[in-house]
Amino acid sequence: MIGEVTVSEIMKKYMVSCTGKGETGWEKHILLNDGEKHYSGRLYWDSHDGYECHWDGAIPPEADRPEFEYTLDCITEGDN
């Protein structure tokens, strides 16, 4: 059986460089407040599965409608 590959093994054989780095996913913490109810959760996106929301309890009534996650992403695009 051959053991794990090591950094020195690869460096001896190849010249390694990186031509760029891509983002394949992210997570945003989302807070919604309508004056009476508060909703909190995380909005996830990845290049393979698209959007997904995970709520910390109550789920906003609009959450099952088309484009809800995309709309949240657009609204929060500049937020940090």
N, CA, C and O atoms as a Maestro MAE file, in Angstrom:
{
 s_m_m2io_version
 :::
 2.0.0
}

f_m_ct {
 s_m_title
 :::
 protein
 m_atom[320] {
  # First column is atom index #
  i_m_mmod_type
  r_m_x_coord
  r_m_y_coord
  r_m_z_coord
  i_m_residue_number
  s_m_chain_name
  s_m_pdb_residue_name
  s_m_pdb_atom_name
  i_m_atomic_number
  :::
  1 25 0.828 -1.186 0.000 1 A "MET " " N  " 7
  2 3 0.000 0.000 0.000 1 A "MET " " CA " 6
  3 2 0.871 1.247 0.000 1 A "MET " " C  " 6
  4 15 1.856 1.323 0.734 1 A "MET " " O  " 8
  5 25 0.510 2.215 -0.816 2 A "ILE " " N  " 7
  6 3 1.266 3.463 -0.895 2 A "ILE " " CA " 6
  7 2 0.715 4.435 0.140 2 A "ILE " " C  " 6
  8 15 -0.498 4.562 0.302 2 A "ILE " " O  " 8
  9 25 1.628 5.126 0.845 3 A "GLY " " N  " 7
  10 3 1.221 6.066 1.887 3 A "GLY " " CA " 6
  11 2 0.689 7.381 1.319 3 A "GLY " " C  " 6
  12 15 0.606 7.564 0.104 3 A "GLY " " O  " 8
  13 25 0.334 8.285 2.221 4 A "GLU " " N  " 7
  14 3 -0.175 9.590 1.836 4 A "GLU " " CA " 6
  15 2 0.856 10.367 1.027 4 A "GLU " " C  " 6
  16 15 2.062 10.246 1.242 4 A "GLU " " O  " 8
  17 25 0.359 11.157 0.102 5 A "VAL " " N  " 7
  18 3 1.246 12.021 -0.666 5 A "VAL " " CA " 6
  19 2 1.718 13.163 0.242 5 A "VAL " " C  " 6
  20 15 0.959 13.624 1.095 5 A "VAL " " O  " 8
  21 25 2.937 13.613 0.071 6 A "THR " " N  " 7
  22 3 3.492 14.675 0.908 6 A "THR " " CA " 6
  23 2 3.822 15.901 0.064 6 A "THR " " C  " 6
  24 15 3.927 15.825 -1.160 6 A "THR " " O  " 8
  25 25 3.981 17.031 0.747 7 A "VAL " " N  " 7
  26 3 4.355 18.274 0.078 7 A "VAL " " CA " 6
  27 2 5.704 18.099 -0.622 7 A "VAL " " C  " 6
  28 15 5.852 18.483 -1.782 7 A "VAL " " O  " 8
  29 25 6.666 17.535 0.060 8 A "SER " " N  " 7
  30 3 8.000 17.396 -0.541 8 A "SER " " CA " 6
  31 2 7.974 16.491 -1.768 8 A "SER " " C  " 6
  32 15 8.696 16.746 -2.731 8 A "SER " " O  " 8
  33 25 7.165 15.450 -1.753 9 A "GLU " " N  " 7
  34 3 7.041 14.564 -2.911 9 A "GLU " " CA " 6
  35 2 6.521 15.324 -4.131 9 A "GLU " " C  " 6
  36 15 7.065 15.198 -5.228 9 A "GLU " " O  " 8
  37 25 5.467 16.112 -3.931 10 A "ILE " " N  " 7
  38 3 4.892 16.873 -5.039 10 A "ILE " " CA " 6
  39 2 5.867 17.952 -5.505 10 A "ILE " " C  " 6
  40 15 6.035 18.147 -6.709 10 A "ILE " " O  " 8
  41 25 6.511 18.653 -4.577 11 A "MET " " N  " 7
  42 3 7.432 19.746 -4.937 11 A "MET " " CA " 6
  43 2 8.666 19.245 -5.676 11 A "MET " " C  " 6
  44 15 9.225 19.960 -6.508 11 A "MET " " O  " 8
  45 25 9.091 18.028 -5.379 12 A "LYS " " N  " 7
  46 3 10.227 17.445 -6.099 12 A "LYS " " CA " 6
  47 2 9.858 17.115 -7.539 12 A "LYS " " C  " 6
  48 15 10.712 17.163 -8.424 12 A "LYS " " O  " 8
  49 25 8.608 16.785 -7.777 13 A "LYS " " N  " 7
  50 3 8.183 16.329 -9.100 13 A "LYS " " CA " 6
  51 2 7.584 17.440 -9.963 13 A "LYS " " C  " 6
  52 15 7.763 17.431 -11.181 13 A "LYS " " O  " 8
  53 25 6.876 18.394 -9.355 14 A "TYR " " N  " 7
  54 3 6.135 19.394 -10.117 14 A "TYR " " CA " 6
  55 2 6.519 20.811 -9.719 14 A "TYR " " C  " 6
  56 15 6.981 21.054 -8.604 14 A "TYR " " O  " 8
  57 25 6.322 21.737 -10.640 15 A "MET " " N  " 7
  58 3 6.336 23.159 -10.332 15 A "MET " " CA " 6
  59 2 4.859 23.522 -10.128 15 A "MET " " C  " 6
  60 15 4.062 23.434 -11.061 15 A "MET " " O  " 8
  61 25 4.509 23.920 -8.938 16 A "VAL " " N  " 7
  62 3 3.106 24.146 -8.585 16 A "VAL " " CA " 6
  63 2 2.815 25.644 -8.551 16 A "VAL " " C  " 6
  64 15 3.564 26.414 -7.950 16 A "VAL " " O  " 8
  65 25 1.727 26.051 -9.195 17 A "SER " " N  " 7
  66 3 1.278 27.440 -9.124 17 A "SER " " CA " 6
  67 2 -0.242 27.470 -9.138 17 A "SER " " C  " 6
  68 15 -0.893 26.506 -9.542 17 A "SER " " O  " 8
  69 25 -0.788 28.575 -8.699 18 A "CYS " " N  " 7
  70 3 -2.234 28.768 -8.671 18 A "CYS " " CA " 6
  71 2 -2.558 29.963 -9.552 18 A "CYS " " C  " 6
  72 15 -1.983 31.039 -9.382 18 A "CYS " " O  " 8
  73 25 -3.474 29.779 -10.490 19 A "THR " " N  " 7
  74 3 -3.802 30.859 -11.421 19 A "THR " " CA " 6
  75 2 -5.043 31.634 -11.002 19 A "THR " " C  " 6
  76 15 -5.474 32.534 -11.722 19 A "THR " " O  " 8
  77 25 -5.615 31.311 -9.879 20 A "GLY " " N  " 7
  78 3 -6.791 32.017 -9.378 20 A "GLY " " CA " 6
  79 2 -7.570 31.139 -8.429 20 A "GLY " " C  " 6
  80 15 -7.355 29.929 -8.354 20 A "GLY " " O  " 8
  81 25 -8.463 31.757 -7.717 21 A "LYS " " N  " 7
  82 3 -9.271 31.035 -6.744 21 A "LYS " " CA " 6
  83 2 -10.721 31.417 -6.974 21 A "LYS " " C  " 6
  84 15 -11.037 32.601 -7.091 21 A "LYS " " O  " 8
  85 25 -11.598 30.444 -7.038 22 A "GLY " " N  " 7
  86 3 -13.021 30.699 -7.228 22 A "GLY " " CA " 6
  87 2 -13.807 30.463 -5.963 22 A "GLY " " C  " 6
  88 15 -13.458 29.609 -5.148 22 A "GLY " " O  " 8
  89 25 -14.861 31.219 -5.806 23 A "GLU " " N  " 7
  90 3 -15.785 31.014 -4.690 23 A "GLU " " CA " 6
  91 2 -16.867 30.058 -5.153 23 A "GLU " " C  " 6
  92 15 -17.538 30.318 -6.152 23 A "GLU " " O  " 8
  93 25 -17.044 28.962 -4.446 24 A "THR " " N  " 7
  94 3 -18.071 27.995 -4.826 24 A "THR " " CA " 6
  95 2 -19.253 27.994 -3.873 24 A "THR " " C  " 6
  96 15 -20.224 27.269 -4.093 24 A "THR " " O  " 8
  97 25 -19.186 28.802 -2.806 25 A "GLY " " N  " 7
  98 3 -20.290 28.864 -1.867 25 A "GLY " " CA " 6
  99 2 -20.088 29.942 -0.832 25 A "GLY " " C  " 6
  100 15 -18.972 30.420 -0.631 25 A "GLY " " O  " 8
  101 25 -21.173 30.329 -0.169 26 A "TRP " " N  " 7
  102 3 -21.114 31.300 0.914 26 A "TRP " " CA " 6
  103 2 -22.302 31.120 1.846 26 A "TRP " " C  " 6
  104 15 -23.220 30.349 1.567 26 A "TRP " " O  " 8
  105 25 -22.269 31.848 2.962 27 A "GLU " " N  " 7
  106 3 -23.330 31.835 3.962 27 A "GLU " " CA " 6
  107 2 -23.569 33.262 4.426 27 A "GLU " " C  " 6
  108 15 -22.617 34.009 4.651 27 A "GLU " " O  " 8
  109 25 -24.840 33.649 4.571 28 A "LYS " " N  " 7
  110 3 -25.215 34.951 5.122 28 A "LYS " " CA " 6
  111 2 -26.133 34.713 6.313 28 A "LYS " " C  " 6
  112 15 -26.984 33.823 6.283 28 A "LYS " " O  " 8
  113 25 -25.957 35.512 7.359 29 A "HIS " " N  " 7
  114 3 -26.861 35.464 8.505 29 A "HIS " " CA " 6
  115 2 -27.969 36.476 8.234 29 A "HIS " " C  " 6
  116 15 -27.697 37.651 7.989 29 A "HIS " " O  " 8
  117 25 -29.221 36.015 8.277 30 A "ILE " " N  " 7
  118 3 -30.369 36.829 7.895 30 A "ILE " " CA " 6
  119 2 -31.256 37.086 9.108 30 A "ILE " " C  " 6
  120 15 -31.556 36.173 9.878 30 A "ILE " " O  " 8
  121 25 -31.671 38.341 9.268 31 A "LEU " " N  " 7
  122 3 -32.636 38.732 10.288 31 A "LEU " " CA " 6
  123 2 -33.793 39.424 9.593 31 A "LEU " " C  " 6
  124 15 -33.584 40.336 8.793 31 A "LEU " " O  " 8
  125 25 -35.018 38.996 9.894 32 A "LEU " " N  " 7
  126 3 -36.219 39.631 9.378 32 A "LEU " " CA " 6
  127 2 -37.070 40.068 10.559 32 A "LEU " " C  " 6
  128 15 -37.206 39.333 11.537 32 A "LEU " " O  " 8
  129 25 -37.644 41.267 10.471 33 A "ASN " " N  " 7
  130 3 -38.473 41.795 11.547 33 A "ASN " " CA " 6
  131 2 -39.620 42.564 10.916 33 A "ASN " " C  " 6
  132 15 -39.390 43.522 10.178 33 A "ASN " " O  " 8
  133 25 -40.852 42.159 11.195 34 A "ASP " " N  " 7
  134 3 -42.012 42.856 10.635 34 A "ASP " " CA " 6
  135 2 -42.686 43.756 11.665 34 A "ASP " " C  " 6
  136 15 -43.815 44.199 11.452 34 A "ASP " " O  " 8
  137 25 -42.020 44.030 12.764 35 A "GLY " " N  " 7
  138 3 -42.578 44.851 13.825 35 A "GLY " " CA " 6
  139 2 -43.219 44.033 14.930 35 A "GLY " " C  " 6
  140 15 -43.344 44.505 16.060 35 A "GLY " " O  " 8
  141 25 -43.624 42.817 14.615 36 A "GLU " " N  " 7
  142 3 -44.235 41.933 15.612 36 A "GLU " " CA " 6
  143 2 -43.447 40.640 15.783 36 A "GLU " " C  " 6
  144 15 -43.229 40.183 16.906 36 A "GLU " " O  " 8
  145 25 -43.026 40.058 14.680 37 A "LYS " " N  " 7
  146 3 -42.284 38.797 14.720 37 A "LYS " " CA " 6
  147 2 -40.864 39.008 14.220 37 A "LYS " " C  " 6
  148 15 -40.594 39.845 13.359 37 A "LYS " " O  " 8
  149 25 -39.974 38.217 14.791 38 A "HIS " " N  " 7
  150 3 -38.567 38.237 14.401 38 A "HIS " " CA " 6
  151 2 -38.210 36.859 13.856 38 A "HIS " " C  " 6
  152 15 -38.563 35.836 14.444 38 A "HIS " " O  " 8
  153 25 -37.522 36.845 12.752 39 A "TYR " " N  " 7
  154 3 -37.053 35.603 12.142 39 A "TYR " " CA " 6
  155 2 -35.541 35.712 11.988 39 A "TYR " " C  " 6
  156 15 -35.020 36.761 11.607 39 A "TYR " " O  " 8
  157 25 -34.854 34.638 12.281 40 A "SER " " N  " 7
  158 3 -33.409 34.619 12.066 40 A "SER " " CA " 6
  159 2 -33.013 33.273 11.471 40 A "SER " " C  " 6
  160 15 -33.604 32.235 11.767 40 A "SER " " O  " 8
  161 25 -32.005 33.330 10.634 41 A "GLY " " N  " 7
  162 3 -31.530 32.108 10.003 41 A "GLY " " CA " 6
  163 2 -30.310 32.368 9.155 41 A "GLY " " C  " 6
  164 15 -29.716 33.445 9.198 41 A "GLY " " O  " 8
  165 25 -29.951 31.375 8.393 42 A "ARG " " N  " 7
  166 3 -28.793 31.457 7.519 42 A "ARG " " CA " 6
  167 2 -29.219 31.139 6.100 42 A "ARG " " C  " 6
  168 15 -29.952 30.184 5.845 42 A "ARG " " O  " 8
  169 25 -28.743 31.960 5.192 43 A "LEU " " N  " 7
  170 3 -28.967 31.765 3.766 43 A "LEU " " CA " 6
  171 2 -27.675 31.234 3.181 43 A "LEU " " C  " 6
  172 15 -26.621 31.858 3.307 43 A "LEU " " O  " 8
  173 25 -27.761 30.080 2.541 44 A "TYR " " N  " 7
  174 3 -26.590 29.452 1.933 44 A "TYR " " CA " 6
  175 2 -26.735 29.461 0.422 44 A "TYR " " C  " 6
  176 15 -27.844 29.389 -0.109 44 A "TYR " " O  " 8
  177 25 -25.614 29.549 -0.259 45 A "TRP " " N  " 7
  178 3 -25.576 29.376 -1.707 45 A "TRP " " CA " 6
  179 2 -24.316 28.613 -2.049 45 A "TRP " " C  " 6
  180 15 -23.251 28.883 -1.495 45 A "TRP " " O  " 8
  181 25 -24.431 27.658 -2.959 46 A "ASP " " N  " 7
  182 3 -23.237 27.040 -3.527 46 A "ASP " " CA " 6
  183 2 -23.481 26.769 -5.009 46 A "ASP " " C  " 6
  184 15 -24.621 26.663 -5.462 46 A "ASP " " O  " 8
  185 25 -22.402 26.662 -5.735 47 A "SER " " N  " 7
  186 3 -22.486 26.583 -7.193 47 A "SER " " CA " 6
  187 2 -23.090 25.275 -7.684 47 A "SER " " C  " 6
  188 15 -23.433 25.168 -8.861 47 A "SER " " O  " 8
  189 25 -23.229 24.291 -6.826 48 A "HIS " " N  " 7
  190 3 -23.797 23.010 -7.237 48 A "HIS " " CA " 6
  191 2 -25.289 22.902 -6.921 48 A "HIS " " C  " 6
  192 15 -26.060 22.369 -7.719 48 A "HIS " " O  " 8
  193 25 -25.693 23.411 -5.751 49 A "ASP " " N  " 7
  194 3 -27.072 23.220 -5.289 49 A "ASP " " CA " 6
  195 2 -27.908 24.488 -5.247 49 A "ASP " " C  " 6
  196 15 -29.112 24.410 -5.002 49 A "ASP " " O  " 8
  197 25 -27.318 25.648 -5.477 50 A "GLY " " N  " 7
  198 3 -28.071 26.897 -5.441 50 A "GLY " " CA " 6
  199 2 -28.328 27.361 -4.019 50 A "GLY " " C  " 6
  200 15 -27.485 27.186 -3.139 50 A "GLY " " O  " 8
  201 25 -29.501 27.957 -3.794 51 A "TYR " " N  " 7
  202 3 -29.850 28.556 -2.503 51 A "TYR " " CA " 6
  203 2 -30.529 27.558 -1.572 51 A "TYR " " C  " 6
  204 15 -31.202 26.617 -1.994 51 A "TYR " " O  " 8
  205 25 -30.312 27.818 -0.261 52 A "GLU " " N  " 7
  206 3 -30.990 27.054 0.780 52 A "GLU " " CA " 6
  207 2 -31.027 27.907 2.036 52 A "GLU " " C  " 6
  208 15 -30.032 28.551 2.369 52 A "GLU " " O  " 8
  209 25 -32.157 27.927 2.743 53 A "CYS " " N  " 7
  210 3 -32.293 28.664 4.001 53 A "CYS " " CA " 6
  211 2 -32.507 27.693 5.149 53 A "CYS " " C  " 6
  212 15 -33.205 26.689 5.009 53 A "CYS " " O  " 8
  213 25 -31.900 28.005 6.282 54 A "HIS " " N  " 7
  214 3 -32.127 27.269 7.522 54 A "HIS " " CA " 6
  215 2 -32.520 28.293 8.572 54 A "HIS " " C  " 6
  216 15 -31.743 29.190 8.899 54 A "HIS " " O  " 8
  217 25 -33.726 28.156 9.098 55 A "TRP " " N  " 7
  218 3 -34.260 29.119 10.062 55 A "TRP " " CA " 6
  219 2 -34.105 28.604 11.489 55 A "TRP " " C  " 6
  220 15 -34.138 27.397 11.728 55 A "TRP " " O  " 8
  221 25 -33.934 29.535 12.442 56 A "ASP " " N  " 7
  222 3 -33.705 29.206 13.850 56 A "ASP " " CA " 6
  223 2 -35.002 29.120 14.639 56 A "ASP " " C  " 6
  224 15 -35.029 29.555 15.790 56 A "ASP " " O  " 8
  225 25 -36.030 28.603 14.100 57 A "GLY " " N  " 7
  226 3 -37.322 28.513 14.781 57 A "GLY " " CA " 6
  227 2 -38.423 28.787 13.783 57 A "GLY " " C  " 6
  228 15 -38.611 28.047 12.817 57 A "GLY " " O  " 8
  229 25 -39.158 29.879 14.035 58 A "ALA " " N  " 7
  230 3 -40.259 30.245 13.148 58 A "ALA " " CA " 6
  231 2 -39.739 30.526 11.736 58 A "ALA " " C  " 6
  232 15 -38.651 31.069 11.547 58 A "ALA " " O  " 8
  233 25 -40.541 30.143 10.770 59 A "ILE " " N  " 7
  234 3 -40.181 30.320 9.361 59 A "ILE " " CA " 6
  235 2 -41.089 31.394 8.762 59 A "ILE " " C  " 6
  236 15 -42.307 31.338 8.934 59 A "ILE " " O  " 8
  237 25 -40.506 32.372 8.060 60 A "PRO " " N  " 7
  238 3 -41.339 33.405 7.444 60 A "PRO " " CA " 6
  239 2 -42.351 32.786 6.478 60 A "PRO " " C  " 6
  240 15 -42.023 31.826 5.780 60 A "PRO " " O  " 8
  241 25 -43.578 33.318 6.425 61 A "PRO " " N  " 7
  242 3 -44.603 32.722 5.570 61 A "PRO " " CA " 6
  243 2 -44.243 32.741 4.079 61 A "PRO " " C  " 6
  244 15 -44.742 31.907 3.324 61 A "PRO " " O  " 8
  245 25 -43.407 33.654 3.648 62 A "GLU " " N  " 7
  246 3 -43.014 33.736 2.237 62 A "GLU " " CA " 6
  247 2 -41.944 32.717 1.854 62 A "GLU " " C  " 6
  248 15 -41.614 32.582 0.676 62 A "GLU " " O  " 8
  249 25 -41.401 32.004 2.830 63 A "ALA " " N  " 7
  250 3 -40.244 31.132 2.594 63 A "ALA " " CA " 6
  251 2 -40.494 30.027 1.576 63 A "ALA " " C  " 6
  252 15 -39.548 29.546 0.953 63 A "ALA " " O  " 8
  253 25 -41.745 29.614 1.392 64 A "ASP " " N  " 7
  254 3 -42.009 28.532 0.434 64 A "ASP " " CA " 6
  255 2 -42.341 29.050 -0.964 64 A "ASP " " C  " 6
  256 15 -42.642 28.261 -1.860 64 A "ASP " " O  " 8
  257 25 -42.289 30.358 -1.156 65 A "ARG " " N  " 7
  258 3 -42.589 30.931 -2.470 65 A "ARG " " CA " 6
  259 2 -41.352 30.959 -3.351 65 A "ARG " " C  " 6
  260 15 -40.234 31.060 -2.845 65 A "ARG " " O  " 8
  261 25 -41.538 30.870 -4.673 66 A "PRO " " N  " 7
  262 3 -40.405 30.903 -5.593 66 A "PRO " " CA " 6
  263 2 -39.601 32.201 -5.458 66 A "PRO " " C  " 6
  264 15 -40.158 33.277 -5.243 66 A "PRO " " O  " 8
  265 25 -38.296 32.069 -5.587 67 A "GLU " " N  " 7
  266 3 -37.345 33.179 -5.597 67 A "GLU " " CA " 6
  267 2 -37.169 33.873 -4.245 67 A "GLU " " C  " 6
  268 15 -36.554 34.938 -4.192 67 A "GLU " " O  " 8
  269 25 -37.688 33.307 -3.149 68 A "PHE " " N  " 7
  270 3 -37.549 33.933 -1.836 68 A "PHE " " CA " 6
  271 2 -36.079 34.078 -1.446 68 A "PHE " " C  " 6
  272 15 -35.651 35.158 -1.040 68 A "PHE " " O  " 8
  273 25 -35.308 33.003 -1.564 69 A "GLU " " N  " 7
  274 3 -33.893 33.045 -1.187 69 A "GLU " " CA " 6
  275 2 -33.118 34.007 -2.080 69 A "GLU " " C  " 6
  276 15 -32.282 34.769 -1.595 69 A "GLU " " O  " 8
  277 25 -33.393 33.975 -3.377 70 A "TYR " " N  " 7
  278 3 -32.723 34.879 -4.317 70 A "TYR " " CA " 6
  279 2 -33.024 36.336 -3.958 70 A "TYR " " C  " 6
  280 15 -32.130 37.181 -4.006 70 A "TYR " " O  " 8
  281 25 -34.273 36.635 -3.598 71 A "THR " " N  " 7
  282 3 -34.663 37.992 -3.232 71 A "THR " " CA " 6
  283 2 -33.926 38.441 -1.972 71 A "THR " " C  " 6
  284 15 -33.459 39.579 -1.909 71 A "THR " " O  " 8
  285 25 -33.815 37.571 -0.971 72 A "LEU " " N  " 7
  286 3 -33.049 37.904 0.223 72 A "LEU " " CA " 6
  287 2 -31.587 38.193 -0.117 72 A "LEU " " C  " 6
  288 15 -30.987 39.119 0.428 72 A "LEU " " O  " 8
  289 25 -31.025 37.401 -1.014 73 A "ASP " " N  " 7
  290 3 -29.655 37.618 -1.453 73 A "ASP " " CA " 6
  291 2 -29.511 38.996 -2.087 73 A "ASP " " C  " 6
  292 15 -28.571 39.727 -1.773 73 A "ASP " " O  " 8
  293 25 -30.425 39.351 -2.969 74 A "CYS " " N  " 7
  294 3 -30.370 40.662 -3.643 74 A "CYS " " CA " 6
  295 2 -30.475 41.809 -2.643 74 A "CYS " " C  " 6
  296 15 -29.718 42.777 -2.723 74 A "CYS " " O  " 8
  297 25 -31.412 41.703 -1.699 75 A "ILE " " N  " 7
  298 3 -31.617 42.766 -0.711 75 A "ILE " " CA " 6
  299 2 -30.373 42.964 0.149 75 A "ILE " " C  " 6
  300 15 -30.040 44.096 0.501 75 A "ILE " " O  " 8
  301 25 -29.690 41.884 0.488 76 A "THR " " N  " 7
  302 3 -28.549 41.947 1.414 76 A "THR " " CA " 6
  303 2 -27.206 42.004 0.699 76 A "THR " " C  " 6
  304 15 -26.172 41.870 1.354 76 A "THR " " O  " 8
  305 25 -27.176 42.193 -0.584 77 A "GLU " " N  " 7
  306 3 -25.937 42.093 -1.361 77 A "GLU " " CA " 6
  307 2 -24.805 42.973 -0.832 77 A "GLU " " C  " 6
  308 15 -23.659 42.522 -0.820 77 A "GLU " " O  " 8
  309 25 -25.064 44.178 -0.406 78 A "GLY " " N  " 7
  310 3 -23.987 45.048 0.061 78 A "GLY " " CA " 6
  311 2 -23.716 44.975 1.549 78 A "GLY " " C  " 6
  312 15 -22.777 45.610 2.030 78 A "GLY " " O  " 8
  313 25 -24.503 44.224 2.287 79 A "ASP " " N  " 7
  314 3 -24.384 44.162 3.751 79 A "ASP " " CA " 6
  315 2 -23.197 43.322 4.182 79 A "ASP " " C  " 6
  316 15 -22.834 42.344 3.528 79 A "ASP " " O  " 8
  317 25 -22.602 43.722 5.291 80 A "ASN " " N  " 7
  318 3 -21.508 42.943 5.889 80 A "ASN " " CA " 6
  319 2 -21.832 42.640 7.319 80 A "ASN " " C  " 6
  320 15 -21.043 41.993 8.007 80 A "ASN " " O  " 8
  :::
 }
 m_bond[319] {
  # First column is bond index #
  i_m_from
  i_m_to
  i_m_order
  :::
  1 1 2 1
  2 2 3 1
  3 3 4 2
  4 3 5 1
  5 5 6 1
  6 6 7 1
  7 7 8 2
  8 7 9 1
  9 9 10 1
  10 10 11 1
  11 11 12 2
  12 11 13 1
  13 13 14 1
  14 14 15 1
  15 15 16 2
  16 15 17 1
  17 17 18 1
  18 18 19 1
  19 19 20 2
  20 19 21 1
  21 21 22 1
  22 22 23 1
  23 23 24 2
  24 23 25 1
  25 25 26 1
  26 26 27 1
  27 27 28 2
  28 27 29 1
  29 29 30 1
  30 30 31 1
  31 31 32 2
  32 31 33 1
  33 33 34 1
  34 34 35 1
  35 35 36 2
  36 35 37 1
  37 37 38 1
  38 38 39 1
  39 39 40 2
  40 39 41 1
  41 41 42 1
  42 42 43 1
  43 43 44 2
  44 43 45 1
  45 45 46 1
  46 46 47 1
  47 47 48 2
  48 47 49 1
  49 49 50 1
  50 50 51 1
  51 51 52 2
  52 51 53 1
  53 53 54 1
  54 54 55 1
  55 55 56 2
  56 55 57 1
  57 57 58 1
  58 58 59 1
  59 59 60 2
  60 59 61 1
  61 61 62 1
  62 62 63 1
  63 63 64 2
  64 63 65 1
  65 65 66 1
  66 66 67 1
  67 67 68 2
  68 67 69 1
  69 69 70 1
  70 70 71 1
  71 71 72 2
  72 71 73 1
  73 73 74 1
  74 74 75 1
  75 75 76 2
  76 75 77 1
  77 77 78 1
  78 78 79 1
  79 79 80 2
  80 79 81 1
  81 81 82 1
  82 82 83 1
  83 83 84 2
  84 83 85 1
  85 85 86 1
  86 86 87 1
  87 87 88 2
  88 87 89 1
  89 89 90 1
  90 90 91 1
  91 91 92 2
  92 91 93 1
  93 93 94 1
  94 94 95 1
  95 95 96 2
  96 95 97 1
  97 97 98 1
  98 98 99 1
  99 99 100 2
  100 99 101 1
  101 101 102 1
  102 102 103 1
  103 103 104 2
  104 103 105 1
  105 105 106 1
  106 106 107 1
  107 107 108 2
  108 107 109 1
  109 109 110 1
  110 110 111 1
  111 111 112 2
  112 111 113 1
  113 113 114 1
  114 114 115 1
  115 115 116 2
  116 115 117 1
  117 117 118 1
  118 118 119 1
  119 119 120 2
  120 119 121 1
  121 121 122 1
  122 122 123 1
  123 123 124 2
  124 123 125 1
  125 125 126 1
  126 126 127 1
  127 127 128 2
  128 127 129 1
  129 129 130 1
  130 130 131 1
  131 131 132 2
  132 131 133 1
  133 133 134 1
  134 134 135 1
  135 135 136 2
  136 135 137 1
  137 137 138 1
  138 138 139 1
  139 139 140 2
  140 139 141 1
  141 141 142 1
  142 142 143 1
  143 143 144 2
  144 143 145 1
  145 145 146 1
  146 146 147 1
  147 147 148 2
  148 147 149 1
  149 149 150 1
  150 150 151 1
  151 151 152 2
  152 151 153 1
  153 153 154 1
  154 154 155 1
  155 155 156 2
  156 155 157 1
  157 157 158 1
  158 158 159 1
  159 159 160 2
  160 159 161 1
  161 161 162 1
  162 162 163 1
  163 163 164 2
  164 163 165 1
  165 165 166 1
  166 166 167 1
  167 167 168 2
  168 167 169 1
  169 169 170 1
  170 170 171 1
  171 171 172 2
  172 171 173 1
  173 173 174 1
  174 174 175 1
  175 175 176 2
  176 175 177 1
  177 177 178 1
  178 178 179 1
  179 179 180 2
  180 179 181 1
  181 181 182 1
  182 182 183 1
  183 183 184 2
  184 183 185 1
  185 185 186 1
  186 186 187 1
  187 187 188 2
  188 187 189 1
  189 189 190 1
  190 190 191 1
  191 191 192 2
  192 191 193 1
  193 193 194 1
  194 194 195 1
  195 195 196 2
  196 195 197 1
  197 197 198 1
  198 198 199 1
  199 199 200 2
  200 199 201 1
  201 201 202 1
  202 202 203 1
  203 203 204 2
  204 203 205 1
  205 205 206 1
  206 206 207 1
  207 207 208 2
  208 207 209 1
  209 209 210 1
  210 210 211 1
  211 211 212 2
  212 211 213 1
  213 213 214 1
  214 214 215 1
  215 215 216 2
  216 215 217 1
  217 217 218 1
  218 218 219 1
  219 219 220 2
  220 219 221 1
  221 221 222 1
  222 222 223 1
  223 223 224 2
  224 223 225 1
  225 225 226 1
  226 226 227 1
  227 227 228 2
  228 227 229 1
  229 229 230 1
  230 230 231 1
  231 231 232 2
  232 231 233 1
  233 233 234 1
  234 234 235 1
  235 235 236 2
  236 235 237 1
  237 237 238 1
  238 238 239 1
  239 239 240 2
  240 239 241 1
  241 241 242 1
  242 242 243 1
  243 243 244 2
  244 243 245 1
  245 245 246 1
  246 246 247 1
  247 247 248 2
  248 247 249 1
  249 249 250 1
  250 250 251 1
  251 251 252 2
  252 251 253 1
  253 253 254 1
  254 254 255 1
  255 255 256 2
  256 255 257 1
  257 257 258 1
  258 258 259 1
  259 259 260 2
  260 259 261 1
  261 261 262 1
  262 262 263 1
  263 263 264 2
  264 263 265 1
  265 265 266 1
  266 266 267 1
  267 267 268 2
  268 267 269 1
  269 269 270 1
  270 270 271 1
  271 271 272 2
  272 271 273 1
  273 273 274 1
  274 274 275 1
  275 275 276 2
  276 275 277 1
  277 277 278 1
  278 278 279 1
  279 279 280 2
  280 279 281 1
  281 281 282 1
  282 282 283 1
  283 283 284 2
  284 283 285 1
  285 285 286 1
  286 286 287 1
  287 287 288 2
  288 287 289 1
  289 289 290 1
  290 290 291 1
  291 291 292 2
  292 291 293 1
  293 293 294 1
  294 294 295 1
  295 295 296 2
  296 295 297 1
  297 297 298 1
  298 298 299 1
  299 299 300 2
  300 299 301 1
  301 301 302 1
  302 302 303 1
  303 303 304 2
  304 303 305 1
  305 305 306 1
  306 306 307 1
  307 307 308 2
  308 307 309 1
  309 309 310 1
  310 310 311 1
  311 311 312 2
  312 311 313 1
  313 313 314 1
  314 314 315 1
  315 315 316 2
  316 315 317 1
  317 317 318 1
  318 318 319 1
  319 319 320 2
  :::
 }
}
